Amino acid sequence: SKTSVVYVGCDEAHFAPRPAPRTDGPLDVFTYTSFLDLHGVEHILRAAHLLAGQSDVRFTIAGSGRRLEAMRQLARDLDLTNVDLPGWLPFDQLPERIARADICLGGHFSDIAKAGRVIATKTFQFLAMAKPVIVGDNPASREVMVHGEHAVLCPMADPASLADAVLRLRDDAALRRQLSEGGRALFCERFTVEATALALQEALDRMLG
């Protein structure tokens, strides 16, 4: 009763739908990370390993952090040829890179307790840009997102389920459109700067009686 929720959202001046360059290349599955344990990058890599035989699917995991080299080593150990780990991506290049993606991975995918209580900042950015998003199936995600309407909710710490979710979206263009439109509509309704300011104002009004 003493707590009010104000969602992080994102600045739609930077993150908004934009035309994606047409490509005949493989399905582009994108995420970025600081490689915290919370993010569960190892589960993304193991999902990519399960999809190694799918030549039309490619993963890009941008970002840097203390576990980057460990994840690069895991990629080598798994002999992954369908994953790029390019390192840090400057902020001003991030919207363009998201626009190029066919599917975005919002996370979090670890089974750490905190991962079930939070929605990743990048998830709001992906929704704002009308991208089909896969997120961890946890109480935080279900508080605001409906599976199959706004995002695909995937069991956490489960590479097989994550791989299946990627294939489902690859094979179902109608579902990708639904998530793109539904996720964008959800963002516009609840997570814009204006919506965030209104939620904060309402919270302050309640506190002040």
Buried (B, 14 or more C-beta within 10 A) or exposed (E): EEEEEBBEBBEBEEBBEEEBEEEEEBBBBBBBBBBBBBBBBBBBBBBBBBBBEBEEBBBBBBBBBEBBEEBBEBBEEBEBEBBEBEEEBEEEEBBEBBBBBBBBBBBBBBBBEEBBEBBBEBBBBBBBBBBBBBBBBBEBBEEBBEEEBBBBBBBBBBBEBBBBBBBBBBEEEEBBEBBBBBBBBBBBEBBBEEBBEEBEEEBEEEEEE
